[in-house]
Amino acid sequence: MRIVVKIGGSLMKEGVPAALVADVASLAPAHQIVIVHGGGDVVTDYATRLGKEQKFVVSPEGIRSRYTDKETAEIYQMVMTGLLAKRLVAALARAGVKSVSLSGADGQLLRGRRKTKLLIVDERGRKVAIEGGYTGKVVGVNAALLDTHLSQGYVPVVSPVAAGESAEPLNVDGDRAASSVATGVKADVVVFLTNVEGLELDERVVAHLTPAEASSKVPKIGFGMQKKIMAAVEAVEGGVQEAVICSGTREGPLTKALAHESCTVISNQ
């Protein structure tokens, strides 16, 4: 089975989750695994230490994101690729897993299109257009690069930094990047590990949704889960058999996700 795992930034704040590393180590001999990681809070922490105040904007749909100017893009790439990805590779190595860290900018792994304008809601509730900065959208995946590593038994660890048209680093959403990777490598499943058990509505976790049902729920949920639902839907519509949203804080988080234990599954079945 080919599995893409997105490790949410909430799980990376206190270091690499030991239970997840152990689970990857147990599954890697029998499966091909690609990891895409987040880490926005860590980026904010290091940017603050460097004296670079971070600005966040909200889209008309209610989705909150980092405004990325050139300096922020450089800090983002430094922390994501130079720190967090290397932490993951080191933790996996200690567990006996062969892995390699790749920025999305390496080998044009993630090709991005820079957003020239962003439509946001300002402090007074008005819709305004601002310069897009160094925020982008993934428009292509160099799946052959990942296939090369997977065929040699490596677990690629991908940082969500895309290469723009002029090879400039672009901040791309980690969940959407994981969806693009899963579609690109024709994964069987993409798993979004976060700090909650799944999509919760009416005080219970929704066990299963079709892509259409999931899309209809987006206006009713918070921005963090919104991104995961949208990414999950994109993956399934792109040919991935199923997308699973679940907690990464429990023992055996990936194994339990594949077994559909206490999670939200989005699929056409």
C-alpha positions as YAML, in Angstrom:
chain: A
units: angstrom
residues:
- id: 1
  name: MET
  ca: [0.00, 0.00, 0.00]
- id: 2
  name: ARG
  ca: [1.18, 3.52, -0.79]
- id: 3
  name: ILE
  ca: [0.39, 5.94, 2.05]
- id: 4
  name: VAL
  ca: [0.83, 9.71, 2.31]
- id: 5
  name: VAL
  ca: [0.83, 11.03, 5.88]
- id: 6
  name: LYS
  ca: [0.35, 14.68, 6.77]
- id: 7
  name: ILE
  ca: [1.65, 15.51, 10.26]
- id: 8
  name: GLY
  ca: [-0.18, 18.61, 11.48]
- id: 9
  name: GLY
  ca: [1.75, 21.54, 12.84]
- id: 10
  name: SER
  ca: [0.01, 21.13, 16.21]
- id: 11
  name: LEU
  ca: [1.87, 17.82, 16.60]
- id: 12
  name: MET
  ca: [5.27, 19.33, 15.78]
- id: 13
  name: LYS
  ca: [5.31, 22.04, 18.45]
- id: 14
  name: GLU
  ca: [6.73, 19.86, 21.20]
- id: 15
  name: GLY
  ca: [9.05, 17.81, 18.99]
- id: 16
  name: VAL
  ca: [8.51, 14.71, 16.88]
- id: 17
  name: PRO
  ca: [5.69, 12.46, 18.22]
- id: 18
  name: ALA
  ca: [7.38, 9.26, 19.42]
- id: 19
  name: ALA
  ca: [4.27, 7.11, 18.94]
- id: 20
  name: LEU
  ca: [4.02, 8.15, 15.32]
- id: 21
  name: VAL
  ca: [7.68, 7.41, 14.65]
- id: 22
  name: ALA
  ca: [7.29, 3.94, 16.17]
- id: 23
  name: ASP
  ca: [4.20, 3.34, 14.06]
- id: 24
  name: VAL
  ca: [5.94, 4.40, 10.85]
- id: 25
  name: ALA
  ca: [8.81, 2.07, 11.74]
- id: 26
  name: SER
  ca: [6.39, -0.85, 12.12]
- id: 27
  name: LEU
  ca: [4.58, -0.13, 8.84]
- id: 28
  name: ALA
  ca: [7.46, 0.94, 6.59]
- id: 29
  name: PRO
  ca: [8.75, -2.59, 5.80]
- id: 30
  name: ALA
  ca: [5.42, -3.55, 4.21]
- id: 31
  name: HIS
  ca: [4.24, -0.22, 2.80]
- id: 32
  name: GLN
  ca: [5.54, 2.79, 0.89]
- id: 33
  name: ILE
  ca: [5.12, 5.91, 3.02]
- id: 34
  name: VAL
  ca: [5.56, 9.60, 2.21]
- id: 35
  name: ILE
  ca: [5.40, 12.14, 5.04]
- id: 36
  name: VAL
  ca: [4.39, 15.77, 4.56]
- id: 37
  name: HIS
  ca: [4.76, 17.87, 7.70]
- id: 38
  name: GLY
  ca: [3.41, 21.15, 9.00]
- id: 39
  name: GLY
  ca: [4.85, 23.48, 11.63]
- id: 40
  name: GLY
  ca: [3.30, 26.91, 11.36]
- id: 41
  name: ASP
  ca: [3.48, 27.62, 15.09]
- id: 42
  name: VAL
  ca: [7.18, 26.81, 15.14]
- id: 43
  name: VAL
  ca: [7.72, 29.17, 12.18]
- id: 44
  name: THR
  ca: [5.91, 31.92, 14.08]
- id: 45
  name: ASP
  ca: [8.05, 31.28, 17.16]
- id: 46
  name: TYR
  ca: [11.34, 31.52, 15.28]
- id: 47
  name: ALA
  ca: [10.19, 34.53, 13.26]
- id: 48
  name: THR
  ca: [9.36, 36.30, 16.51]
- id: 49
  name: ARG
  ca: [12.79, 35.44, 17.92]
- id: 50
  name: LEU
  ca: [14.32, 36.97, 14.80]
- id: 51
  name: GLY
  ca: [12.29, 40.14, 15.24]
- id: 52
  name: LYS
  ca: [9.99, 39.52, 12.28]
- id: 53
  name: GLU
  ca: [6.39, 40.11, 13.31]
- id: 54
  name: GLN
  ca: [4.01, 37.71, 11.60]
- id: 55
  name: LYS
  ca: [0.82, 38.86, 9.93]
- id: 56
  name: PHE
  ca: [-2.21, 36.63, 9.44]
- id: 57
  name: VAL
  ca: [-5.12, 37.29, 7.10]
- id: 58
  name: VAL
  ca: [-8.61, 35.82, 6.78]
- id: 59
  name: SER
  ca: [-10.28, 35.01, 3.46]
- id: 60
  name: PRO
  ca: [-13.96, 35.77, 2.80]
- id: 61
  name: GLU
  ca: [-14.57, 32.03, 3.37]
- id: 62
  name: GLY
  ca: [-13.15, 32.38, 6.88]
- id: 63
  name: ILE
  ca: [-9.85, 30.60, 6.22]
- id: 64
  name: ARG
  ca: [-6.94, 32.07, 8.19]
- id: 65
  name: SER
  ca: [-3.44, 32.02, 6.70]
- id: 66
  name: ARG
  ca: [-0.01, 33.58, 7.10]
- id: 67
  name: TYR
  ca: [0.79, 36.61, 4.97]
- id: 68
  name: THR
  ca: [4.16, 35.81, 3.45]
- id: 69
  name: ASP
  ca: [6.49, 38.57, 2.31]
- id: 70
  name: LYS
  ca: [9.99, 37.77, 1.04]
- id: 71
  name: GLU
  ca: [11.65, 37.76, 4.47]
- id: 72
  name: THR
  ca: [8.90, 35.60, 5.96]
- id: 73
  name: ALA
  ca: [9.25, 33.17, 3.02]
- id: 74
  name: GLU
  ca: [12.95, 32.79, 3.83]
- id: 75
  name: ILE
  ca: [12.25, 32.17, 7.52]
- id: 76
  name: TYR
  ca: [9.45, 29.76, 6.63]
- id: 77
  name: GLN
  ca: [11.77, 27.75, 4.39]
- id: 78
  name: MET
  ca: [14.58, 27.82, 6.97]
- id: 79
  name: VAL
  ca: [12.41, 26.45, 9.78]
- id: 80
  name: MET
  ca: [10.36, 23.96, 7.75]
- id: 81
  name: THR
  ca: [13.21, 22.48, 5.75]
- id: 82
  name: GLY
  ca: [16.28, 23.20, 7.85]
- id: 83
  name: LEU
  ca: [14.82, 22.38, 11.26]
- id: 84
  name: LEU
  ca: [11.56, 20.43, 11.34]
- id: 85
  name: ALA
  ca: [12.23, 18.08, 8.43]
- id: 86
  name: LYS
  ca: [15.66, 17.26, 9.83]
- id: 87
  name: ARG
  ca: [14.14, 16.52, 13.24]
- id: 88
  name: LEU
  ca: [11.82, 14.03, 11.61]
- id: 89
  name: VAL
  ca: [14.61, 12.38, 9.64]
- id: 90
  name: ALA
  ca: [16.75, 12.05, 12.78]
- id: 91
  name: ALA
  ca: [13.87, 10.58, 14.80]
- id: 92
  name: LEU
  ca: [13.10, 8.08, 12.04]
- id: 93
  name: ALA
  ca: [16.77, 7.12, 11.78]
- id: 94
  name: ARG
  ca: [16.88, 6.35, 15.51]
- id: 95
  name: ALA
  ca: [13.90, 4.04, 14.93]
- id: 96
  name: GLY
  ca: [15.71, 2.26, 12.11]
- id: 97
  name: VAL
  ca: [13.80, 3.89, 9.26]
- id: 98
  name: LYS
  ca: [15.64, 5.09, 6.17]
- id: 99
  name: SER
  ca: [14.32, 8.53, 5.27]
- id: 100
  name: VAL
  ca: [15.31, 11.60, 3.29]
- id: 101
  name: SER
  ca: [14.10, 15.17, 3.70]
- id: 102
  name: LEU
  ca: [13.01, 17.07, 0.61]
- id: 103
  name: SER
  ca: [11.80, 20.61, 0.34]
- id: 104
  name: GLY
  ca: [9.09, 20.99, -2.25]
- id: 105
  name: ALA
  ca: [11.58, 23.28, -3.99]
- id: 106
  name: ASP
  ca: [14.12, 20.44, -4.39]
- id: 107
  name: GLY
  ca: [14.02, 19.00, -7.88]
- id: 108
  name: GLN
  ca: [10.82, 20.99, -8.50]
- id: 109
  name: LEU
  ca: [9.09, 18.43, -6.30]
- id: 110
  name: LEU
  ca: [6.23, 20.86, -5.68]
- id: 111
  name: ARG
  ca: [5.71, 23.34, -8.49]
- id: 112
  name: GLY
  ca: [3.78, 26.35, -7.32]
- id: 113
  name: ARG
  ca: [1.97, 29.29, -8.83]
- id: 114
  name: ARG
  ca: [2.40, 32.52, -6.95]
- id: 115
  name: LYS
  ca: [-0.80, 34.28, -5.98]
- id: 116
  name: THR
  ca: [-0.65, 37.82, -7.39]
- id: 117
  name: LYS
  ca: [-3.56, 39.03, -5.28]
- id: 118
  name: LEU
  ca: [-5.24, 37.86, -2.09]
- id: 119
  name: LEU
  ca: [-8.84, 38.69, -1.27]
- id: 120
  name: ILE
  ca: [-9.14, 39.15, 2.47]
- id: 121
  name: VAL
  ca: [-11.52, 40.54, 5.06]
- id: 122
  name: ASP
  ca: [-10.04, 43.53, 6.92]
- id: 123
  name: GLU
  ca: [-10.53, 44.57, 10.56]
- id: 124
  name: ARG
  ca: [-13.74, 46.40, 9.64]
- id: 125
  name: GLY
  ca: [-15.24, 43.38, 7.89]
- id: 126
  name: ARG
  ca: [-14.67, 44.72, 4.36]
- id: 127
  name: LYS
  ca: [-13.40, 42.60, 1.47]
- id: 128
  name: VAL
  ca: [-10.16, 44.03, 0.15]
- id: 129
  name: ALA
  ca: [-7.51, 42.85, -2.30]
- id: 130
  name: ILE
  ca: [-3.85, 42.91, -1.26]
- id: 131
  name: GLU
  ca: [-0.59, 41.86, -2.90]
- id: 132
  name: GLY
  ca: [-0.14, 38.10, -2.87]
- id: 133
  name: GLY
  ca: [3.42, 38.14, -1.57]
- id: 134
  name: TYR
  ca: [5.16, 34.75, -1.56]
- id: 135
  name: THR
  ca: [2.06, 32.64, -1.00]
- id: 136
  name: GLY
  ca: [1.32, 30.04, -3.63]
- id: 137
  name: LYS
  ca: [-0.73, 27.09, -4.75]
- id: 138
  name: VAL
  ca: [0.70, 23.72, -5.78]
- id: 139
  name: VAL
  ca: [0.07, 23.14, -9.50]
- id: 140
  name: GLY
  ca: [2.35, 20.17, -10.14]
- id: 141
  name: VAL
  ca: [4.21, 17.36, -8.39]
- id: 142
  name: ASN
  ca: [7.43, 15.68, -9.54]
- id: 143
  name: ALA
  ca: [6.16, 12.20, -8.64]
- id: 144
  name: ALA
  ca: [9.16, 10.54, -10.32]
- id: 145
  name: LEU
  ca: [11.46, 12.04, -7.67]
- id: 146
  name: LEU
  ca: [9.38, 10.49, -4.89]
- id: 147
  name: ASP
  ca: [9.06, 7.20, -6.80]
- id: 148
  name: THR
  ca: [12.87, 7.00, -6.98]
- id: 149
  name: HIS
  ca: [13.23, 7.25, -3.21]
- id: 150
  name: LEU
  ca: [10.28, 4.97, -2.49]
- id: 151
  name: SER
  ca: [11.65, 2.27, -4.79]
- id: 152
  name: GLN
  ca: [14.89, 2.30, -2.76]
- id: 153
  name: GLY
  ca: [13.03, 1.79, 0.51]
- id: 154
  name: TYR
  ca: [13.24, 5.38, 1.76]
- id: 155
  name: VAL
  ca: [10.51, 7.36, 3.48]
- id: 156
  name: PRO
  ca: [10.52, 10.84, 1.88]
- id: 157
  name: VAL
  ca: [9.86, 13.67, 4.34]
- id: 158
  name: VAL
  ca: [8.45, 16.63, 2.40]
- id: 159
  name: SER
  ca: [8.39, 20.24, 3.59]
- id: 160
  name: PRO
  ca: [5.52, 22.31, 2.13]
- id: 161
  name: VAL
  ca: [7.69, 24.84, 0.31]
- id: 162
  name: ALA
  ca: [6.97, 25.06, -3.42]
- id: 163
  name: ALA
  ca: [9.14, 26.38, -6.23]
- id: 164
  name: GLY
  ca: [7.57, 29.29, -8.07]
- id: 165
  name: GLU
  ca: [7.95, 30.06, -11.76]
- id: 166
  name: SER
  ca: [11.27, 31.80, -11.05]
- id: 167
  name: ALA
  ca: [12.28, 29.09, -8.54]
- id: 168
  name: GLU
  ca: [11.44, 31.42, -5.65]
- id: 169
  name: PRO
  ca: [10.29, 29.67, -2.44]
- id: 170
  name: LEU
  ca: [6.55, 29.82, -1.87]
- id: 171
  name: ASN
  ca: [4.58, 29.18, 1.29]
- id: 172
  name: VAL
  ca: [1.92, 26.60, 0.38]
- id: 173
  name: ASP
  ca: [-0.70, 25.10, 2.63]
- id: 174
  name: GLY
  ca: [0.57, 21.82, 4.10]
- id: 175
  name: ASP
  ca: [-2.74, 19.98, 3.91]
- id: 176
  name: ARG
  ca: [-3.27, 20.91, 0.27]
- id: 177
  name: ALA
  ca: [0.37, 20.00, -0.45]
- id: 178
  name: ALA
  ca: [-0.22, 16.55, 1.06]
- id: 179
  name: SER
  ca: [-3.31, 16.16, -1.11]
- id: 180
  name: SER
  ca: [-1.30, 17.08, -4.21]
- id: 181
  name: VAL
  ca: [1.46, 14.64, -3.28]
- id: 182
  name: ALA
  ca: [-1.06, 11.85, -2.67]
- id: 183
  name: THR
  ca: [-2.67, 12.47, -6.04]
- id: 184
  name: GLY
  ca: [0.70, 12.75, -7.78]
- id: 185
  name: VAL
  ca: [2.12, 9.46, -6.48]
- id: 186
  name: LYS
  ca: [-1.24, 7.66, -6.88]
- id: 187
  name: ALA
  ca: [-1.47, 6.89, -3.18]
- id: 188
  name: ASP
  ca: [-4.03, 4.45, -1.88]
- id: 189
  name: VAL
  ca: [-4.75, 6.59, 1.17]
- id: 190
  name: VAL
  ca: [-3.82, 9.98, 2.60]
- id: 191
  name: VAL
  ca: [-3.93, 10.37, 6.37]
- id: 192
  name: PHE
  ca: [-4.18, 13.79, 8.04]
- id: 193
  name: LEU
  ca: [-2.89, 13.49, 11.60]
- id: 194
  name: THR
  ca: [-3.93, 16.31, 13.90]
- id: 195
  name: ASN
  ca: [-4.76, 16.96, 17.57]
- id: 196
  name: VAL
  ca: [-8.44, 15.91, 17.37]
- id: 197
  name: GLU
  ca: [-10.12, 12.62, 16.46]
- id: 198
  name: GLY
  ca: [-11.71, 13.91, 13.27]
- id: 199
  name: LEU
  ca: [-14.51, 16.15, 12.10]
- id: 200
  name: GLU
  ca: [-16.84, 16.70, 15.03]
- id: 201
  name: LEU
  ca: [-20.41, 17.81, 14.45]
- id: 202
  name: ASP
  ca: [-23.18, 17.83, 17.05]
- id: 203
  name: GLU
  ca: [-20.67, 16.71, 19.67]
- id: 204
  name: ARG
  ca: [-19.69, 13.51, 17.89]
- id: 205
  name: VAL
  ca: [-17.02, 12.50, 15.40]
- id: 206
  name: VAL
  ca: [-18.39, 11.93, 11.92]
- id: 207
  name: ALA
  ca: [-17.25, 8.47, 10.84]
- id: 208
  name: HIS
  ca: [-17.72, 8.71, 7.08]
- id: 209
  name: LEU
  ca: [-18.53, 11.27, 4.40]
- id: 210
  name: THR
  ca: [-18.59, 11.28, 0.63]
- id: 211
  name: PRO
  ca: [-16.69, 14.15, -1.04]
- id: 212
  name: ALA
  ca: [-19.99, 15.95, -1.75]
- id: 213
  name: GLU
  ca: [-21.15, 15.56, 1.85]
- id: 214
  name: ALA
  ca: [-17.79, 16.75, 3.17]
- id: 215
  name: SER
  ca: [-17.81, 19.83, 0.94]
- id: 216
  name: SER
  ca: [-21.27, 20.76, 2.21]
- id: 217
  name: LYS
  ca: [-19.95, 20.79, 5.80]
- id: 218
  name: VAL
  ca: [-17.13, 23.29, 5.13]
- id: 219
  name: PRO
  ca: [-19.12, 26.47, 5.97]
- id: 220
  name: LYS
  ca: [-20.11, 24.97, 9.34]
- id: 221
  name: ILE
  ca: [-16.64, 24.24, 10.72]
- id: 222
  name: GLY
  ca: [-13.56, 26.11, 11.94]
- id: 223
  name: PHE
  ca: [-10.76, 27.19, 9.61]
- id: 224
  name: GLY
  ca: [-8.24, 24.56, 10.76]
- id: 225
  name: MET
  ca: [-10.56, 21.65, 9.99]
- id: 226
  name: GLN
  ca: [-11.83, 23.42, 6.88]
- id: 227
  name: LYS
  ca: [-8.43, 23.10, 5.24]
- id: 228
  name: LYS
  ca: [-8.20, 19.41, 6.04]
- id: 229
  name: ILE
  ca: [-11.68, 18.68, 4.70]
- id: 230
  name: MET
  ca: [-10.97, 20.61, 1.51]
- id: 231
  name: ALA
  ca: [-7.63, 18.82, 1.06]
- id: 232
  name: ALA
  ca: [-9.22, 15.43, 1.74]
- id: 233
  name: VAL
  ca: [-11.93, 16.06, -0.84]
- id: 234
  name: GLU
  ca: [-9.35, 17.15, -3.43]
- id: 235
  name: ALA
  ca: [-7.35, 13.97, -2.84]
- id: 236
  name: VAL
  ca: [-10.34, 11.65, -3.27]
- id: 237
  name: GLU
  ca: [-11.55, 13.53, -6.32]
- id: 238
  name: GLY
  ca: [-8.00, 13.22, -7.67]
- id: 239
  name: GLY
  ca: [-8.07, 9.43, -7.51]
- id: 240
  name: VAL
  ca: [-6.92, 8.58, -3.97]
- id: 241
  name: GLN
  ca: [-9.16, 5.82, -2.61]
- id: 242
  name: GLU
  ca: [-9.72, 7.41, 0.78]
- id: 243
  name: ALA
  ca: [-8.67, 10.26, 3.04]
- id: 244
  name: VAL
  ca: [-8.62, 9.86, 6.81]
- id: 245
  name: ILE
  ca: [-8.59, 12.65, 9.40]
- id: 246
  name: CYS
  ca: [-7.67, 11.52, 12.89]
- id: 247
  name: SER
  ca: [-5.67, 12.11, 16.05]
- id: 248
  name: GLY
  ca: [-1.91, 11.78, 15.93]
- id: 249
  name: THR
  ca: [-1.53, 11.93, 19.70]
- id: 250
  name: ARG
  ca: [-2.56, 8.34, 20.46]
- id: 251
  name: GLU
  ca: [-0.55, 5.12, 20.33]
- id: 252
  name: GLY
  ca: [-0.33, 3.60, 16.86]
- id: 253
  name: PRO
  ca: [-1.98, 6.62, 15.23]
- id: 254
  name: LEU
  ca: [-1.32, 5.58, 11.64]
- id: 255
  name: THR
  ca: [-2.27, 1.93, 12.18]
- id: 256
  name: LYS
  ca: [-5.53, 2.98, 13.81]
- id: 257
  name: ALA
  ca: [-6.24, 5.43, 11.00]
- id: 258
  name: LEU
  ca: [-5.84, 2.67, 8.43]
- id: 259
  name: ALA
  ca: [-8.22, 0.52, 10.51]
- id: 260
  name: HIS
  ca: [-10.73, 3.41, 10.63]
- id: 261
  name: GLU
  ca: [-10.70, 3.57, 14.43]
- id: 262
  name: SER
  ca: [-12.10, 6.81, 15.91]
- id: 263
  name: CYS
  ca: [-11.61, 8.97, 12.82]
- id: 264
  name: THR
  ca: [-13.34, 10.61, 9.87]
- id: 265
  name: VAL
  ca: [-13.04, 8.81, 6.52]
- id: 266
  name: ILE
  ca: [-13.81, 10.55, 3.26]
- id: 267
  name: SER
  ca: [-14.30, 8.26, 0.29]
- id: 268
  name: ASN
  ca: [-16.70, 7.48, -2.53]
- id: 269
  name: GLN
  ca: [-17.69, 4.17, -0.92]
...
